[in-house]
Amino acid sequence: MSKVVVLGLDGFSPELVERWLEDLPNLKKLQQQGIWGTMESTVPPSTYPAWTCAQTGHNPGTFGFWDFSYRDDFSYGQPKLIDCTVRDKRVDCLYKILPILGQKVAMINAPLTWPPPRIPGGYSISSFMTPGLDRGFTWPESLKDEVYRLVGKYIIDASEPGVNYLQIEKDKVLRQIYDMDSQRFTLCKHFFVQKQCDYVFAMITGCDRMSHLFYRYLDEHHRRYDPDTRYANVLHDYYVWIDKHIGETYDVLNGDTVLFVHSAHGVQRLDGLINLNEWLIQEGYMVLHEYPSERTPLTELKTDWSKTKAWATGNTGQIYLNVKGREPQGIVDPDDYDSFLDELADKLIQIPDEQGNSLKTRVFKRKEIHSGPFAQYGPDLFILFDEYLWNTSEMVGYGRGNLYSFDKPSGPDDGADGLNGYFCIAGPGVPASGKHTGATLLDVAPTVLDVMDLEIPKEMEGKSLLGEEKPERPPEDHEKMRSRLKALGY
């Protein structure tokens, strides 16, 4: 039975890995020794649903959130904030499955681990959603003192209290990101070497933060391209630094441990935002009692729901219909549901950029891509404007008919989440089969279980990346795994 260390590199880009591979000797070596490739994210490729897909092997319809907020009835908008306790009631993450199967688990900064999950016999350090270090950010609580002894004051995120990282002076936030990620790598090695955990997951958040801060200095096609030589190599140098720490992590692993490096989405340049509710108002699908005098989120709009057919939420192109008999004041006839979605889709793909140039827009109906007990509460339509080079805004108040904006409420943002992440897995039992195609986030959890010689629950939607090249387990092992899985209810 192998152990597994997972380095979750949030926003780690397969395109940038390929571009700089000769400067990334440790990743290059891992690719030669194992399996690597791009990893298809979910729609939308947002942090919370994407990493949950990876940790569970299930699509978002199974757990019912597509962003940091959600609804679990047919309320207007997404009025509730997702957290660890909600997710754990709906779906089994690896940190729930593995302890029941006798494995010792440590989770460091995994998305949606606030409050920190109480892992039997294991450890957890909560995510960047943690409201403060005084709120009990570890499990067990006594682990906090150990964390402080190892890394000093723990850095929750690159942001500061009340100030988003996008608004902080660049040199200052750059130092903060390196310090933050250094802590994660130190803790990852500690839980494996000193705590002798069987499964360690550590999220390295800086990959994502750096791209949102510095992509304009890298991409000459960026709307706000800036050739400032102080920051021209910041992303490259950070990837080289990450590669160094990947190598150091791999060096401390013993002969029965696999290293799994992956991201849940890539990062690319951000060209702008489509003000989606402004468009719905312009087209007559959304009606307000009063147009706001300043930019206003959906929850604060004076919407006339008795005349509104559709509304948008978030920044990743999510549209809900106001369906009769479903929403409180629904007006869209259920018999017209699909034809109305087709009508919206036909119009949405015609939206150009602000200069009138066509966008490579794709539109998906929810039922085409998501399924499960909570799918019914999700967006009815997902729009990918130019493969997410354009994001969306739910805000209204840009001025009637103004469909384009270029700054998010959190600050000037250089990057957008991409639809493909990166992965590489190497170690004992992993065939050196090289580049792999067709991998998705749903394959992560089954692969971890396969590496650890644990039976994969049939309900998981993904498949092991090891394929059929991994030796079959003896029949007696299957019986042991079946008895353990009964405890999980599978």
N, C-alpha and C positions, 0 to 999 in steps of 0.2 A: 504494500500500500504506500503510495507516494504522498508527500506533503505538497502544498501549493502556496506560493506567495504571488499575490496579484498586485501589480502596480497599476492603478487606474489613473491614466494621464488625461485629465479633462481637457478636451479640445486639441489633443495631439493630432497633427495633420499628416495623413499619409503622403500628401503632395510635398510637404516640406521635408519629410523623412527621405523621400526619394531624391529630392533636390540636393540635400546635404549629406547623403549617406556616407560618402568618403570621409567626412569629418565626424562620423558617428561610429567609431570602431566597435563598440560593444554591441550596439544594435545590429551592425553588419555581421558580427560573429554569431549572435543569436539567430539571425535569419539563416545563416549557413548551417547551423546545427539543428534547426527545428522547422516550424511552420509559421508563415507570416502572410500578410496581405491586407487588403482593405476590409472593413467591417461595416456592413450596411446598418444605419441607424434606424430609428422608428420615425413615424410621421405624427407630430413634428419632432425634430431632433432636439428637444428641450432636455435640460439636465435631469429633472426629477423623473419623468417617465422613462427616459433613455436608460439611465443607470438602474432603474427598477426592472426594466426588461432584461438587462444583463444579469442581475442578481436572482432573477426568478425563472427565466425561460418562458415568460408569458407576455402576450401583447397587452397594450394599455386597457383594452376592454375588460380584461380580467380584474384590474385593480382600480380603474375608474378615474384617472387624472391624466391630463395632457399638458400640464403646466404646474405652477406652484399653488394654484387654487383649483377648486373643483365644485361640482354640485352633486348631491346624492338624492335629489328629487328634481322636479321640473321648475325650479326657481329661475328667475331671469338673471343672467350672468353666472358667474362662478363665485358664490358668496363665501365659501369656506377655504381656509388655508390647510394644505396637506401637511401632515406630520407623521412621525414614525408609528405612533399608536394606531392611526387610521390605516396606514398601509399594512401593518402587521395583522390586523383583523381580516384583511381581504385576501392576502396572498402570502405564500411562504418564501422568504428570502433564504439564501444559503446560510445566513447566520442563524436561522431558525432550524433548518433541516440538519445541518452538520452536527450540532451538539447532540441531537437525538440519536444520531448514528455513531456516537462515541468520539467525535472529533473536537479538539480544543481550538477555539476560534478567537481571533482578534480583529476588530474593525477600527480603522483610523480614518476619520473625516469622510466616511462614506455619505453620499447625498441621502437626505431624508433619514438621518439617524439622530434627530432631535425630537423628543428627549432621547438620551443614549439608551439603546436597547439593552435589556437585562439578559445577557447571554449566559446560560447555565455553564459554569466552569470556565467561562471565557472573559473577554475584555472588550470594552468599546469606548472610543473617544468620539464625541458627537461632531456633527458637521458644521458648516459655515452658517447654518440657520440658528445656531446657538445664540440666545439673546445676551449672554454674558458669562464670564468665568465664575461668577458667584452663584450661578444657577444649577450647579451640579452637572458638569459636562462629561463626566466619566462614569463608567460602570465597571467594577464597583466604585463607590464614591471615594474609597481610600486610594484608588489608582491616581487620583489627582496629585497627591504628594509625590508619587513616583515619577509622574510626568514632569513636574517642576524640577525635581532633582536631575533629570536627564537633559532637559532642554531649556530650563528657565521658564519664564512666563510664557504660557502657551499662546500662540497667535491663531485666532479663530479664522481670520480672513484678511485679505489685503485692504478691505474697507476699514474705516474707523467708526466709532459710535456717531451715528447721525450723518456720516459723510461717505458716499459711495466712492469706491476706489477710482472710478473714472474722473472724479473731481479733485483728486489729490495730486499734488505736484509730482511730476513724473520721476524725477530722481529719487524722491522719498519713497514712492510706492514701489519702485523697482527694488530698492533695498529690502523693503518689507516682504516682497514676494520671495526673494532668495532666502531670507531668514525663515519665512513660513515653511517653504518646501524643504529646507534643510531639517527642520524639526520632524516633518513627516517621514523622511528617509531614516533618520535616527531612530524614531519610534518603531518603524517597520522592522529594522534589523534587531532591535531590542526584543520585540515580541517573538521573533523567530528564534533568536539565539538564546536569550536568557529565560524567556517564558516557555520556550519549546512548544509553540503552538503548531497545530497541524495545518491550519489555514489562516493566512494573514492577508487582509485587504487594506491597502493604503491609497487614499485618493491624493494625488498631487494636483492641486487646484491651479497652480501658477501657469500651467500651459494655456489654460483658457484665459486667465486674466491678462497675461502678456499679449496675447493676440488681439484682444479687444482694445488694449492700450496702444499698441505699437505697429499695427498692420499697415497703417498709412505710410510708414517709413520703409516698408518692404516692397510693396506692390505699386509699380509705376502706373497701373491702370486705376488705382484708387482715386475716387472723386477728390479726396483731400490729400493726395500724395504730397509728401514733404521730404525733400532730399537731405534734411538735417543730418549731418554726419555723426552727431552725438548718438543718434538712435538708429542709424541705418543697419547696424549689425546686432541690435539688441536681441531679436528673435533667434538669429543664428547662434549667437553666443549662449543663449539660454538652452537651446536644444543640445549644444555641445556639453553644457553643464549637466543637463538631465542624463545624457548618455553616460557621462562619467559616473553618476550615482547609480544608474542601472548596472553598470559593471561592478561597482563596489557591492551592491546588493547581491548580485549573482555570485560573487566570490565568497560570501559568507554562508551560502546555502550548502548543505551537505549532499551526499550522493544520492539521496532518495527524495529530492525536492525539485519541483518544476517551477520555473518562473514564467508567469503569464503577464505580459504587458499589453494593455489595450486602452483605447479611448472609446467613448460612447457616441462621439460625433467629431467631425473636424471643425476647423475654423477657416473662414474665408473673408474676403473684404465685404464690407457692407456698403451698398450703393445708395440706399435710402429706405424710406418707409412709405407704404401705401396707407393712407388714412381710411381704413376700411369702413368705419361707420359713417364717415363723411360721404363716401361713395354710396352706401346704402340709402342715406338721406337724399342725396342727389337723384338717385334712381327711383325714389318713392317707396322703397321697401321698409324704411324706418321713418317714423314720424315723431317729432318732439312737440310738447306743449310750448316749449320756449327754447330757442337756440341760445347756448351759453355765451357769456361775454369773455370767457377765458377758457383755456384748454381744460377739459373736464373728462374724467374717466366715466365709463359706462354706468357704474353704480351710483353716480351722482347726477346723471342726466335726468331731465324731466321728460321721460319718454311716454308717449301715448301708446300703451301696449294694445289698446283696442283697435289701433289702426296700423300697428307694426307687424310686418311679416317676417323680418329677419334682423338679427343683430350680431355684432362681432365682439370677440373678447381677445385679450392678450396681444402678443406681438408676433405670432407665428401663423396668422391666416386661418383663424377658426371662426366659422359661422354657424349659428344656431337658428333654426326655424321656430316660429311661434305657432305651434300646431294646435288646432282645435281639439279639445278633449285631452290634451297632454299638458301644455302650459296653462297657467291660470286664466289668461285672457286670449287664448289661442284663436287665430283667425284663418290659418292655412288648413284647408280641407285635407284630411289624411289621404283621400283618394288622389289628391293633386301633389302629394309629397314628392314623388320622384320626378314628375314633370317640372315642378317648380325648381328643384335642385338642378335639373338640366338647364333650365332657363337662366339661373344664376351663373352656372358654370360657363355657358356660352358667352355671357357678357363679361365675366371676370377675365377670361383669357384674352379679351380684346383690349384690356386696359394697357396703355403704353407707358413708357417712362415719361418724365416731365418734359422731354424734348420731342415726344411723339414717336419714339422708336419702339418697336415691338419688343415685348418681354417673352422669354421662353417659359410660359406659365403652365403649370399642371394643376389639375383639380381632382380631388378624390372624395367620393361619398364615404361616410364613415363605415357603412356596412360592407364596403369593398375591401377595407384594410384592417378593421378592428372588430373583435367579437369577444363575447364573454358576459358575465352577469351584470357588469356595470357599464357596458358599452352604450346602453340606451340613454344614459345621462350625458354622453359626450357630444362634441360638436357634430353637426349633421354634414358639414362640408369642411374640407381642408384645402387651402390654397397655397401652392408653392410658387411664389412670384420669382421667376428667373432663377430657379433652383436655390431659393433662399438668399440670393445676393440682395434681394429686396425683402425686408421684413414688413410687418404691418403695425399700425397703431390703432388702438381702440378709442383713443381720445377724440373728442369733438370740441371745436372751438378754434380751429385753424383759419376759419373764414369759409363761408358757404362756397362749395365748389372747389375748395383747395384740397386736392387729393394727395399731395406730396409733402413730406417733411423729412428733415435730415438730422435731427437730434432726438435722442430718447430723453424721457424725464430724468433719468439717472445721470445724464451727461453725454458729451460727445463720444460716440462709440465707433471704433474702427472696424469691428469684426462682426460677422454673422455666423451662426452655427451651420456647419456643412452636413450633408446627408451621409457622408462616409467617414468612419473613424479608421484607426490603425490597430493592428494586433500582431503580436509575435509571441510564440510559446515554444519553450525549449527546456530540455531536461531529461531525466531518465524515463524511458518508455515513450518519448515523443519522437516519432520518425523524422528524419532529416529530409522531408519531402519538399521543402522550399515553398514557393509561392502558392497560395491557396485562393481560389476564387469562390464566390458565392456565400461567404460567411456573413452572418447577421448577429445582432446583439443577442438574439434568442439562443444562440449557440454557446454562449459563455458558461451559463450555469451547468448545462449538460456536460460540457467539456471538463469543468472542474470536478464534477462527480466521477466522470470516467477516469480522469487522471488518478483520483484517489481510490479507484477500484470499488466505487460505490454504485449501486444500481440506480439508473436514471428513471425517475417517475415517468410513467407513460403519459401523464398529463402535460409534461413540459413540451412546448411547441418546437423548440430547437433540437439540434442534433450535435453530437460530439464532433469537434474539429479533427479528432484523431481518426475518425472514420473506421474502416474495417482493418486498418493496418495494426491496430493494437491487439495483442494476444487475448484470446477469450479467457474469462475467469473460470476456474474449476467449478463444477456443479455445486460443491458444498458451499462455496462463497455465495452463489446465488441464493441458496436457502437462508444463509445468515442475513443477507441483505433484505430478503423478503420479510423476515421476521422483524427487522428493525423498521422497515417502511410501514409495517402495520401500525406502528405507534404514531406515525404521521397521518394516518387515515387514508393512505393510498391503496 
